[in-house]
């Protein structure tokens, strides 16, 4: 699945942070986008890893062999299209809100951690603060919206209504 070995770019702790942060962002966006349902699974975490792959391809584009670029980009876009497309087709059983939240959380984390890498530190220094701000505001904003957005009884999930 990966063009670059994620653990060689990010340390184990950073990779775990990205994984769980993506999962939490996915769960938060899922609560906002699909308040009637209950979403479970690790797919939002996996979309965070897919975001890491996308960020690495973007950052390392100049270092990728030119003969390999077209195949790499088409494979990455096809993987994104298929995964989000399956979520649209099977929207009754798959939660694209969670997938999107995991992908966005993964992108924010990825660019922050890549900017910390010594190899890219100089050229990505200006993006470090922007990605840190994105990371620091994305999750609290999603969580705050969960509590702020009013739900009437019609849109409330059964497990939220207090009925047994």
mmCIF file of the C-alpha atoms, coordinates in Angstrom:
data_MODEL
# 
_entry.id   MODEL 
# 
loop_
_atom_site.group_PDB 
_atom_site.id 
_atom_site.type_symbol 
_atom_site.label_atom_id 
_atom_site.label_alt_id 
_atom_site.label_comp_id 
_atom_site.label_asym_id 
_atom_site.label_entity_id 
_atom_site.label_seq_id 
_atom_site.pdbx_PDB_ins_code 
_atom_site.Cartn_x 
_atom_site.Cartn_y 
_atom_site.Cartn_z 
_atom_site.occupancy 
_atom_site.B_iso_or_equiv 
_atom_site.pdbx_formal_charge 
_atom_site.auth_seq_id 
_atom_site.auth_comp_id 
_atom_site.auth_asym_id 
_atom_site.auth_atom_id 
_atom_site.pdbx_PDB_model_num 
ATOM 1   C CA . UNK A 1 1   ? 0.000   0.000  0.000   1.00 0.00 ? 1   UNK A CA 1 
ATOM 2   C CA . UNK A 1 2   ? 2.782   2.426  0.839   1.00 0.00 ? 2   UNK A CA 1 
ATOM 3   C CA . UNK A 1 3   ? 5.358   3.873  -1.513  1.00 0.00 ? 3   UNK A CA 1 
ATOM 4   C CA . UNK A 1 4   ? 7.425   5.036  1.441   1.00 0.00 ? 4   UNK A CA 1 
ATOM 5   C CA . UNK A 1 5   ? 7.836   3.111  4.657   1.00 0.00 ? 5   UNK A CA 1 
ATOM 6   C CA . UNK A 1 6   ? 5.899   5.271  7.156   1.00 0.00 ? 6   UNK A CA 1 
ATOM 7   C CA . UNK A 1 7   ? 7.995   4.215  10.142  1.00 0.00 ? 7   UNK A CA 1 
ATOM 8   C CA . UNK A 1 8   ? 11.181  5.276  8.342   1.00 0.00 ? 8   UNK A CA 1 
ATOM 9   C CA . UNK A 1 9   ? 9.838   8.810  7.918   1.00 0.00 ? 9   UNK A CA 1 
ATOM 10  C CA . UNK A 1 10  ? 7.995   9.096  11.210  1.00 0.00 ? 10  UNK A CA 1 
ATOM 11  C CA . UNK A 1 11  ? 9.096   7.520  14.430  1.00 0.00 ? 11  UNK A CA 1 
ATOM 12  C CA . UNK A 1 12  ? 6.932   4.939  16.140  1.00 0.00 ? 12  UNK A CA 1 
ATOM 13  C CA . UNK A 1 13  ? 5.460   7.484  18.560  1.00 0.00 ? 13  UNK A CA 1 
ATOM 14  C CA . UNK A 1 14  ? 4.667   9.975  15.801  1.00 0.00 ? 14  UNK A CA 1 
ATOM 15  C CA . UNK A 1 15  ? 3.064   7.248  13.709  1.00 0.00 ? 15  UNK A CA 1 
ATOM 16  C CA . UNK A 1 16  ? 0.918   6.132  16.644  1.00 0.00 ? 16  UNK A CA 1 
ATOM 17  C CA . UNK A 1 17  ? -0.078  9.732  17.340  1.00 0.00 ? 17  UNK A CA 1 
ATOM 18  C CA . UNK A 1 18  ? -1.060  10.224 13.677  1.00 0.00 ? 18  UNK A CA 1 
ATOM 19  C CA . UNK A 1 19  ? -3.021  6.974  13.701  1.00 0.00 ? 19  UNK A CA 1 
ATOM 20  C CA . UNK A 1 20  ? -5.038  7.794  16.826  1.00 0.00 ? 20  UNK A CA 1 
ATOM 21  C CA . UNK A 1 21  ? -5.439  11.494 15.999  1.00 0.00 ? 21  UNK A CA 1 
ATOM 22  C CA . UNK A 1 22  ? -6.876  10.517 12.605  1.00 0.00 ? 22  UNK A CA 1 
ATOM 23  C CA . UNK A 1 23  ? -9.245  8.097  14.296  1.00 0.00 ? 23  UNK A CA 1 
ATOM 24  C CA . UNK A 1 24  ? -10.473 10.695 16.766  1.00 0.00 ? 24  UNK A CA 1 
ATOM 25  C CA . UNK A 1 25  ? -10.938 13.322 14.023  1.00 0.00 ? 25  UNK A CA 1 
ATOM 26  C CA . UNK A 1 26  ? -12.839 10.749 11.970  1.00 0.00 ? 26  UNK A CA 1 
ATOM 27  C CA . UNK A 1 27  ? -15.087 9.892  14.886  1.00 0.00 ? 27  UNK A CA 1 
ATOM 28  C CA . UNK A 1 28  ? -15.757 13.559 15.611  1.00 0.00 ? 28  UNK A CA 1 
ATOM 29  C CA . UNK A 1 29  ? -16.688 14.356 12.001  1.00 0.00 ? 29  UNK A CA 1 
ATOM 30  C CA . UNK A 1 30  ? -18.792 11.191 11.899  1.00 0.00 ? 30  UNK A CA 1 
ATOM 31  C CA . UNK A 1 31  ? -20.792 12.422 14.900  1.00 0.00 ? 31  UNK A CA 1 
ATOM 32  C CA . UNK A 1 32  ? -21.418 15.707 13.123  1.00 0.00 ? 32  UNK A CA 1 
ATOM 33  C CA . UNK A 1 33  ? -22.193 14.318 9.712   1.00 0.00 ? 33  UNK A CA 1 
ATOM 34  C CA . UNK A 1 34  ? -24.188 11.283 10.738  1.00 0.00 ? 34  UNK A CA 1 
ATOM 35  C CA . UNK A 1 35  ? -25.821 11.980 14.091  1.00 0.00 ? 35  UNK A CA 1 
ATOM 36  C CA . UNK A 1 36  ? -28.366 9.182  13.624  1.00 0.00 ? 36  UNK A CA 1 
ATOM 37  C CA . UNK A 1 37  ? -25.789 6.449  13.321  1.00 0.00 ? 37  UNK A CA 1 
ATOM 38  C CA . UNK A 1 38  ? -23.120 4.785  15.319  1.00 0.00 ? 38  UNK A CA 1 
ATOM 39  C CA . UNK A 1 39  ? -19.839 4.325  13.519  1.00 0.00 ? 39  UNK A CA 1 
ATOM 40  C CA . UNK A 1 40  ? -17.210 1.838  14.605  1.00 0.00 ? 40  UNK A CA 1 
ATOM 41  C CA . UNK A 1 41  ? -13.964 0.610  13.107  1.00 0.00 ? 41  UNK A CA 1 
ATOM 42  C CA . UNK A 1 42  ? -10.465 1.722  12.287  1.00 0.00 ? 42  UNK A CA 1 
ATOM 43  C CA . UNK A 1 43  ? -11.095 2.961  8.759   1.00 0.00 ? 43  UNK A CA 1 
ATOM 44  C CA . UNK A 1 44  ? -10.629 6.615  9.718   1.00 0.00 ? 44  UNK A CA 1 
ATOM 45  C CA . UNK A 1 45  ? -7.221  5.704  11.132  1.00 0.00 ? 45  UNK A CA 1 
ATOM 46  C CA . UNK A 1 46  ? -6.343  3.970  7.870   1.00 0.00 ? 46  UNK A CA 1 
ATOM 47  C CA . UNK A 1 47  ? -7.428  7.048  5.924   1.00 0.00 ? 47  UNK A CA 1 
ATOM 48  C CA . UNK A 1 48  ? -5.007  9.000  8.113   1.00 0.00 ? 48  UNK A CA 1 
ATOM 49  C CA . UNK A 1 49  ? -2.235  6.676  6.925   1.00 0.00 ? 49  UNK A CA 1 
ATOM 50  C CA . UNK A 1 50  ? -3.415  7.210  3.349   1.00 0.00 ? 50  UNK A CA 1 
ATOM 51  C CA . UNK A 1 51  ? -3.121  10.959 3.996   1.00 0.00 ? 51  UNK A CA 1 
ATOM 52  C CA . UNK A 1 52  ? 0.448   10.387 5.194   1.00 0.00 ? 52  UNK A CA 1 
ATOM 53  C CA . UNK A 1 53  ? 1.206   8.584  1.931   1.00 0.00 ? 53  UNK A CA 1 
ATOM 54  C CA . UNK A 1 54  ? -0.324  11.479 -0.031  1.00 0.00 ? 54  UNK A CA 1 
ATOM 55  C CA . UNK A 1 55  ? 1.694   14.038 1.913   1.00 0.00 ? 55  UNK A CA 1 
ATOM 56  C CA . UNK A 1 56  ? 4.916   12.079 1.401   1.00 0.00 ? 56  UNK A CA 1 
ATOM 57  C CA . UNK A 1 57  ? 4.328   11.858 -2.341  1.00 0.00 ? 57  UNK A CA 1 
ATOM 58  C CA . UNK A 1 58  ? 3.652   15.605 -2.426  1.00 0.00 ? 58  UNK A CA 1 
ATOM 59  C CA . UNK A 1 59  ? 6.746   16.474 -0.400  1.00 0.00 ? 59  UNK A CA 1 
ATOM 60  C CA . UNK A 1 60  ? 9.090   14.027 -2.127  1.00 0.00 ? 60  UNK A CA 1 
ATOM 61  C CA . UNK A 1 61  ? 7.815   14.628 -5.656  1.00 0.00 ? 61  UNK A CA 1 
ATOM 62  C CA . UNK A 1 62  ? 11.151  16.044 -6.875  1.00 0.00 ? 62  UNK A CA 1 
ATOM 63  C CA . UNK A 1 63  ? 13.027  13.014 -5.490  1.00 0.00 ? 63  UNK A CA 1 
ATOM 64  C CA . UNK A 1 64  ? 10.814  10.465 -7.239  1.00 0.00 ? 64  UNK A CA 1 
ATOM 65  C CA . UNK A 1 65  ? 12.136  9.011  -10.492 1.00 0.00 ? 65  UNK A CA 1 
ATOM 66  C CA . UNK A 1 66  ? 10.351  10.743 -13.391 1.00 0.00 ? 66  UNK A CA 1 
ATOM 67  C CA . UNK A 1 67  ? 9.487   7.444  -15.048 1.00 0.00 ? 67  UNK A CA 1 
ATOM 68  C CA . UNK A 1 68  ? 7.731   6.332  -11.848 1.00 0.00 ? 68  UNK A CA 1 
ATOM 69  C CA . UNK A 1 69  ? 5.811   9.565  -11.116 1.00 0.00 ? 69  UNK A CA 1 
ATOM 70  C CA . UNK A 1 70  ? 2.891   8.944  -13.461 1.00 0.00 ? 70  UNK A CA 1 
ATOM 71  C CA . UNK A 1 71  ? 2.237   5.446  -12.144 1.00 0.00 ? 71  UNK A CA 1 
ATOM 72  C CA . UNK A 1 72  ? 2.630   6.554  -8.548  1.00 0.00 ? 72  UNK A CA 1 
ATOM 73  C CA . UNK A 1 73  ? 0.254   9.486  -8.897  1.00 0.00 ? 73  UNK A CA 1 
ATOM 74  C CA . UNK A 1 74  ? -2.360  7.497  -10.813 1.00 0.00 ? 74  UNK A CA 1 
ATOM 75  C CA . UNK A 1 75  ? -2.219  4.677  -8.245  1.00 0.00 ? 75  UNK A CA 1 
ATOM 76  C CA . UNK A 1 76  ? -2.583  7.097  -5.343  1.00 0.00 ? 76  UNK A CA 1 
ATOM 77  C CA . UNK A 1 77  ? -5.495  8.963  -6.961  1.00 0.00 ? 77  UNK A CA 1 
ATOM 78  C CA . UNK A 1 78  ? -7.137  5.676  -7.927  1.00 0.00 ? 78  UNK A CA 1 
ATOM 79  C CA . UNK A 1 79  ? -6.819  4.416  -4.348  1.00 0.00 ? 79  UNK A CA 1 
ATOM 80  C CA . UNK A 1 80  ? -8.389  7.615  -3.000  1.00 0.00 ? 80  UNK A CA 1 
ATOM 81  C CA . UNK A 1 81  ? -11.137 7.577  -5.632  1.00 0.00 ? 81  UNK A CA 1 
ATOM 82  C CA . UNK A 1 82  ? -11.980 3.918  -5.048  1.00 0.00 ? 82  UNK A CA 1 
ATOM 83  C CA . UNK A 1 83  ? -12.013 4.207  -1.259  1.00 0.00 ? 83  UNK A CA 1 
ATOM 84  C CA . UNK A 1 84  ? -14.129 7.354  -1.153  1.00 0.00 ? 84  UNK A CA 1 
ATOM 85  C CA . UNK A 1 85  ? -16.256 6.054  -4.051  1.00 0.00 ? 85  UNK A CA 1 
ATOM 86  C CA . UNK A 1 86  ? -17.057 2.824  -2.228  1.00 0.00 ? 86  UNK A CA 1 
ATOM 87  C CA . UNK A 1 87  ? -18.114 4.952  0.719   1.00 0.00 ? 87  UNK A CA 1 
ATOM 88  C CA . UNK A 1 88  ? -20.515 6.902  -1.497  1.00 0.00 ? 88  UNK A CA 1 
ATOM 89  C CA . UNK A 1 89  ? -21.961 3.784  -3.129  1.00 0.00 ? 89  UNK A CA 1 
ATOM 90  C CA . UNK A 1 90  ? -22.430 1.978  0.169   1.00 0.00 ? 90  UNK A CA 1 
ATOM 91  C CA . UNK A 1 91  ? -23.293 5.069  2.211   1.00 0.00 ? 91  UNK A CA 1 
ATOM 92  C CA . UNK A 1 92  ? -25.873 3.128  4.217   1.00 0.00 ? 92  UNK A CA 1 
ATOM 93  C CA . UNK A 1 93  ? -23.194 0.916  5.769   1.00 0.00 ? 93  UNK A CA 1 
ATOM 94  C CA . UNK A 1 94  ? -19.977 2.953  5.367   1.00 0.00 ? 94  UNK A CA 1 
ATOM 95  C CA . UNK A 1 95  ? -19.260 6.306  6.946   1.00 0.00 ? 95  UNK A CA 1 
ATOM 96  C CA . UNK A 1 96  ? -17.538 8.701  4.552   1.00 0.00 ? 96  UNK A CA 1 
ATOM 97  C CA . UNK A 1 97  ? -17.644 11.410 7.220   1.00 0.00 ? 97  UNK A CA 1 
ATOM 98  C CA . UNK A 1 98  ? -15.316 9.307  9.343   1.00 0.00 ? 98  UNK A CA 1 
ATOM 99  C CA . UNK A 1 99  ? -13.106 8.633  6.341   1.00 0.00 ? 99  UNK A CA 1 
ATOM 100 C CA . UNK A 1 100 ? -12.902 12.325 5.463   1.00 0.00 ? 100 UNK A CA 1 
ATOM 101 C CA . UNK A 1 101 ? -12.210 13.311 9.080   1.00 0.00 ? 101 UNK A CA 1 
ATOM 102 C CA . UNK A 1 102 ? -9.452  10.702 9.318   1.00 0.00 ? 102 UNK A CA 1 
ATOM 103 C CA . UNK A 1 103 ? -7.928  11.905 6.055   1.00 0.00 ? 103 UNK A CA 1 
ATOM 104 C CA . UNK A 1 104 ? -7.986  15.588 7.113   1.00 0.00 ? 104 UNK A CA 1 
ATOM 105 C CA . UNK A 1 105 ? -6.573  14.794 10.548  1.00 0.00 ? 105 UNK A CA 1 
ATOM 106 C CA . UNK A 1 106 ? -3.907  12.634 8.928   1.00 0.00 ? 106 UNK A CA 1 
ATOM 107 C CA . UNK A 1 107 ? -2.937  15.418 6.513   1.00 0.00 ? 107 UNK A CA 1 
ATOM 108 C CA . UNK A 1 108 ? -2.551  17.970 9.297   1.00 0.00 ? 108 UNK A CA 1 
ATOM 109 C CA . UNK A 1 109 ? -0.401  15.564 11.334  1.00 0.00 ? 109 UNK A CA 1 
ATOM 110 C CA . UNK A 1 110 ? 1.597   14.429 8.330   1.00 0.00 ? 110 UNK A CA 1 
ATOM 111 C CA . UNK A 1 111 ? 2.655   17.880 7.234   1.00 0.00 ? 111 UNK A CA 1 
ATOM 112 C CA . UNK A 1 112 ? 3.570   18.828 10.794  1.00 0.00 ? 112 UNK A CA 1 
ATOM 113 C CA . UNK A 1 113 ? 5.717   15.743 11.333  1.00 0.00 ? 113 UNK A CA 1 
ATOM 114 C CA . UNK A 1 114 ? 7.304   15.999 7.878   1.00 0.00 ? 114 UNK A CA 1 
ATOM 115 C CA . UNK A 1 115 ? 8.202   19.618 8.633   1.00 0.00 ? 115 UNK A CA 1 
ATOM 116 C CA . UNK A 1 116 ? 10.033  18.401 11.752  1.00 0.00 ? 116 UNK A CA 1 
ATOM 117 C CA . UNK A 1 117 ? 12.172  16.006 9.680   1.00 0.00 ? 117 UNK A CA 1 
ATOM 118 C CA . UNK A 1 118 ? 15.718  17.343 9.294   1.00 0.00 ? 118 UNK A CA 1 
ATOM 119 C CA . UNK A 1 119 ? 15.748  16.498 5.587   1.00 0.00 ? 119 UNK A CA 1 
ATOM 120 C CA . UNK A 1 120 ? 12.817  18.837 4.939   1.00 0.00 ? 120 UNK A CA 1 
ATOM 121 C CA . UNK A 1 121 ? 13.153  21.200 7.873   1.00 0.00 ? 121 UNK A CA 1 
ATOM 122 C CA . UNK A 1 122 ? 14.491  24.184 5.952   1.00 0.00 ? 122 UNK A CA 1 
ATOM 123 C CA . UNK A 1 123 ? 12.060  24.118 3.028   1.00 0.00 ? 123 UNK A CA 1 
ATOM 124 C CA . UNK A 1 124 ? 8.992   23.199 5.140   1.00 0.00 ? 124 UNK A CA 1 
ATOM 125 C CA . UNK A 1 125 ? 9.677   25.417 8.169   1.00 0.00 ? 125 UNK A CA 1 
ATOM 126 C CA . UNK A 1 126 ? 6.980   27.883 7.138   1.00 0.00 ? 126 UNK A CA 1 
ATOM 127 C CA . UNK A 1 127 ? 4.405   25.094 6.926   1.00 0.00 ? 127 UNK A CA 1 
ATOM 128 C CA . UNK A 1 128 ? 5.201   23.769 10.383  1.00 0.00 ? 128 UNK A CA 1 
ATOM 129 C CA . UNK A 1 129 ? 3.258   26.487 12.169  1.00 0.00 ? 129 UNK A CA 1 
ATOM 130 C CA . UNK A 1 130 ? 0.338   26.304 9.727   1.00 0.00 ? 130 UNK A CA 1 
ATOM 131 C CA . UNK A 1 131 ? 0.018   22.547 10.116  1.00 0.00 ? 131 UNK A CA 1 
ATOM 132 C CA . UNK A 1 132 ? 0.348   22.795 13.900  1.00 0.00 ? 132 UNK A CA 1 
ATOM 133 C CA . UNK A 1 133 ? -2.448  25.388 13.961  1.00 0.00 ? 133 UNK A CA 1 
ATOM 134 C CA . UNK A 1 134 ? -4.560  23.140 11.695  1.00 0.00 ? 134 UNK A CA 1 
ATOM 135 C CA . UNK A 1 135 ? -3.922  20.178 13.970  1.00 0.00 ? 135 UNK A CA 1 
ATOM 136 C CA . UNK A 1 136 ? -4.627  22.187 17.123  1.00 0.00 ? 136 UNK A CA 1 
ATOM 137 C CA . UNK A 1 137 ? -7.884  23.644 15.812  1.00 0.00 ? 137 UNK A CA 1 
ATOM 138 C CA . UNK A 1 138 ? -9.355  20.781 13.757  1.00 0.00 ? 138 UNK A CA 1 
ATOM 139 C CA . UNK A 1 139 ? -10.152 18.378 16.563  1.00 0.00 ? 139 UNK A CA 1 
ATOM 140 C CA . UNK A 1 140 ? -11.344 20.924 19.169  1.00 0.00 ? 140 UNK A CA 1 
ATOM 141 C CA . UNK A 1 141 ? -13.544 22.570 16.535  1.00 0.00 ? 141 UNK A CA 1 
ATOM 142 C CA . UNK A 1 142 ? -15.116 19.264 15.562  1.00 0.00 ? 142 UNK A CA 1 
ATOM 143 C CA . UNK A 1 143 ? -15.676 18.289 19.180  1.00 0.00 ? 143 UNK A CA 1 
ATOM 144 C CA . UNK A 1 144 ? -17.109 21.719 20.041  1.00 0.00 ? 144 UNK A CA 1 
ATOM 145 C CA . UNK A 1 145 ? -19.486 21.531 17.089  1.00 0.00 ? 145 UNK A CA 1 
ATOM 146 C CA . UNK A 1 146 ? -20.788 18.193 18.334  1.00 0.00 ? 146 UNK A CA 1 
ATOM 147 C CA . UNK A 1 147 ? -21.975 19.926 21.512  1.00 0.00 ? 147 UNK A CA 1 
ATOM 148 C CA . UNK A 1 148 ? -23.074 23.170 19.863  1.00 0.00 ? 148 UNK A CA 1 
ATOM 149 C CA . UNK A 1 149 ? -25.038 21.885 16.871  1.00 0.00 ? 149 UNK A CA 1 
ATOM 150 C CA . UNK A 1 150 ? -28.564 21.322 18.178  1.00 0.00 ? 150 UNK A CA 1 
ATOM 151 C CA . UNK A 1 151 ? -30.303 18.109 17.223  1.00 0.00 ? 151 UNK A CA 1 
ATOM 152 C CA . UNK A 1 152 ? -34.042 17.843 17.363  1.00 0.00 ? 152 UNK A CA 1 
ATOM 153 C CA . UNK A 1 153 ? -35.593 14.547 18.398  1.00 0.00 ? 153 UNK A CA 1 
ATOM 154 C CA . UNK A 1 154 ? -36.197 13.555 14.779  1.00 0.00 ? 154 UNK A CA 1 
ATOM 155 C CA . UNK A 1 155 ? -32.464 13.624 13.976  1.00 0.00 ? 155 UNK A CA 1 
ATOM 156 C CA . UNK A 1 156 ? -31.286 12.149 17.229  1.00 0.00 ? 156 UNK A CA 1 
ATOM 157 C CA . UNK A 1 157 ? -30.011 8.586  17.264  1.00 0.00 ? 157 UNK A CA 1 
ATOM 158 C CA . UNK A 1 158 ? -31.907 6.025  19.357  1.00 0.00 ? 158 UNK A CA 1 
ATOM 159 C CA . UNK A 1 159 ? -29.016 5.685  21.760  1.00 0.00 ? 159 UNK A CA 1 
ATOM 160 C CA . UNK A 1 160 ? -29.126 9.460  22.406  1.00 0.00 ? 160 UNK A CA 1 
ATOM 161 C CA . UNK A 1 161 ? -32.838 9.781  23.072  1.00 0.00 ? 161 UNK A CA 1 
ATOM 162 C CA . UNK A 1 162 ? -32.893 7.973  26.398  1.00 0.00 ? 162 UNK A CA 1 
ATOM 163 C CA . UNK A 1 163 ? -35.595 5.579  25.220  1.00 0.00 ? 163 UNK A CA 1 
ATOM 164 C CA . UNK A 1 164 ? -35.150 1.905  25.953  1.00 0.00 ? 164 UNK A CA 1 
# 
